[in-house]
Amino acid sequence: MTIKEMMNDTKQRMQKSEQALRNELAQIRAGVANASLLSGVTVEYYGAPTPLNQIASITIPEARMLLVTPYDKTALANIDRAIQMANLGVQPTNDGDKIRIVIPALTKERRADLTKEVGKDLEQAKIAVRNIRRDANDAIKKAEKDNEITEDDVRTYEKEVQELTDKAVTTLEKIAAEKEDEIMNH
C-alpha cells in the first residue's frame, strides 16, 4: 500500500467512525418520533427475518407518534410482536389495520441518562479515531524504516494524519452536541 493509499484509507476509516456514531445516536430516543427508532427491528416474514422497513411503511403523523402500515396485512401480528420483542421502551398499539407507537415524553432524569449515553458513544468514537491515527502513524514509520519516504515526509504525513484526526474529532463532537441538544430541548 502506498502512502497516498494509506492516507485515503485513513480518511475513509475516520468517516466510517463518524457514520457509526450517527447510527448509534439514531437509536437513542429523544422524546420525538423518529423512524430510525425502528431501523433495527426485524420481522419474521414467511419464515425469513426481514427488516421492518421492507414490509411496512413507517410514517410520522404527529410529533410523538409513529404509524406502521404493513404492505401485507397478514404480517401485522408478526410486526407487532417484533416491535415488542425489540425492547425499544415503547408500547405498540395494534388496531387491526395499522400499528401506532406513541413516544412518551422524557423525564429530566431520563434526559440526563440519555445525555450520558451520548457521551459514552462519543468517547467510543473518539477512541476509534485515535486507533486509526495510531495505525496510520505506524504505517508511516514503517514506510520510513523501509526507506520508502524521507524523515521530512514522515513529519509532513504525521501532521496530515493529525489534521485528519482533529477534523474527525471536531465532527464527532458536533454530531454528539446536536443529539444532546435534541434530547434536552425536545
C-alpha positions in Angstrom: 0.0 0.0 0.0 1.4 3.4 -1.0 1.4 6.3 1.4 -1.3 8.0 -0.7 -3.5 4.9 -0.5 -2.9 4.7 3.3 -3.9 8.3 3.7 -7.1 7.8 1.7 -7.8 4.6 3.8 -7.3 6.6 7.0 -9.7 9.3 5.9 -12.3 6.7 4.9 -12.0 4.9 8.1 -12.4 8.1 10.1 -15.5 8.9 8.1 -16.9 5.4 8.8 -16.4 6.2 12.5 -18.4 9.4 12.1 -21.2 7.4 10.3 -21.1 4.7 13.0 -21.6 7.4 15.7 -24.6 8.8 13.7 -26.1 5.3 13.5 -25.5 4.7 17.2 -27.1 8.0 18.2 -30.0 7.5 15.9 -31.0 4.6 18.2 -31.3 6.9 21.2 -34.9 8.1 21.6 -35.1 11.8 22.3 -38.8 12.0 23.1 -39.8 12.8 19.5 -41.0 10.4 16.8 -38.1 9.3 14.5 -38.4 6.4 12.0 -34.8 5.4 12.8 -36.1 4.1 16.1 -37.4 1.1 14.2 -34.4 0.7 12.0 -33.1 -2.3 13.9 -36.4 -4.2 14.0 -36.5 -7.4 12.0 -39.8 -9.2 11.5 -40.3 -13.0 10.8 -42.0 -12.8 7.4 -42.7 -16.0 5.6 -40.0 -17.8 7.6 -37.3 -15.2 6.9 -36.1 -12.4 9.2 -36.9 -9.2 7.2 -36.1 -5.6 8.1 -39.4 -3.8 9.1 -38.9 -1.0 6.6 -39.1 -3.6 3.8 -42.5 -4.9 4.7 -44.2 -1.8 6.1 -44.3 2.0 5.6 -43.3 4.0 8.7 -44.8 7.5 8.9 -44.9 10.2 11.5 -48.4 11.7 11.6 -47.7 13.6 14.8 -44.6 14.8 16.7 -44.8 11.9 19.2 -46.3 9.2 17.1 -45.1 6.6 14.6 -47.5 4.9 12.3 -46.5 1.5 10.9 -48.7 0.3 8.0 -47.8 -3.1 6.6 -47.9 -3.7 2.9 -49.3 -7.2 3.6 -52.0 -7.2 6.3 -51.2 -10.8 7.2 -47.8 -9.6 8.6 -49.4 -7.3 11.2 -49.3 -9.7 14.1 -45.6 -10.6 13.4 -44.7 -6.8 13.1 -46.5 -6.1 16.4 -44.6 -9.0 18.1 -41.2 -7.9 16.6 -41.7 -4.3 17.9 -42.5 -5.6 21.3 -39.5 -8.0 21.3 -37.2 -5.3 20.2 -37.4 -3.8 23.7 -37.4 -0.2 22.5 -39.2 1.2 25.6 -42.4 1.9 23.6 -45.6 0.0 23.5 -47.2 -0.6 20.1 -51.0 -0.4 19.7 -52.4 -2.7 17.0 -55.8 -1.6 15.7 -56.1 -4.5 13.2 -55.0 -2.3 10.3 -52.0 -0.3 11.4 -49.7 -0.1 14.4 -49.4 3.1 16.3 -46.4 3.8 18.5 -46.8 6.7 20.9 -43.4 8.1 22.1 -43.7 9.2 25.7 -42.2 12.5 26.9 -38.9 12.2 28.6 -38.4 12.9 32.3 -35.5 15.1 33.5 -33.7 12.0 34.8 -34.2 10.1 31.6 -32.8 13.1 29.6 -29.7 13.1 31.9 -29.2 9.4 31.4 -29.6 9.7 27.6 -27.1 12.5 27.6 -24.6 10.3 29.5 -25.2 7.6 26.9 -24.4 10.1 24.1 -21.2 11.0 25.9 -20.2 7.3 26.1 -20.9 6.8 22.4 -18.9 9.9 21.6 -15.9 8.6 23.7 -16.0 5.2 21.9 -16.0 7.0 18.5 -13.0 9.2 19.6 -11.1 6.1 20.7 -11.8 4.5 17.3 -10.5 7.6 15.5 -7.4 7.7 17.8 -6.8 4.0 16.9 -7.0 4.8 13.2 -4.5 7.6 13.8 -2.1 5.2 15.6 -2.4 2.7 12.7 -1.6 5.4 10.1 1.4 6.7 12.1 2.7 3.1 12.4 2.4 2.7 8.7 4.3 6.0 8.1 7.1 4.9 10.5 7.3 1.5 8.7 7.5 3.3 5.3 10.4 5.4 6.7 12.1 2.3 8.1 11.7 0.6 4.7 13.3 3.7 3.1 10.2 4.5 1.1 9.9 8.0 2.4 12.3 10.6 4.0 12.3 12.0 7.5 10.8 15.2 6.2 8.0 13.2 4.6 7.3 11.5 7.9 6.8 14.8 9.6 4.5 16.0 6.8 2.4 12.9 6.7 2.2 12.7 10.5 1.0 16.3 10.5 -1.6 15.5 7.8 -2.8 12.5 9.9 -3.1 14.7 12.9 -5.2 17.2 10.9 -7.5 14.4 9.7 -7.8 13.3 13.3 -8.6 16.8 14.7 -11.2 17.3 11.9 -12.8 13.9 12.7 -12.9 14.6 16.4 -14.5 18.0 15.8 -17.1 16.5 13.6 -17.8 13.7 16.2 -18.3 16.4 18.9 -20.6 18.4 16.7 -22.7 15.3 16.0 -22.9 14.5 19.7 -23.7 18.1 20.7 -26.6 18.1 18.2 -28.0 14.9 19.7 -27.6 16.2 23.3 -29.5 19.4 22.2 -32.2 17.3 20.7 -32.5 15.3 23.9 -32.5 18.2 26.2 -34.8 20.5 24.2 -37.5 18.3 22.7 
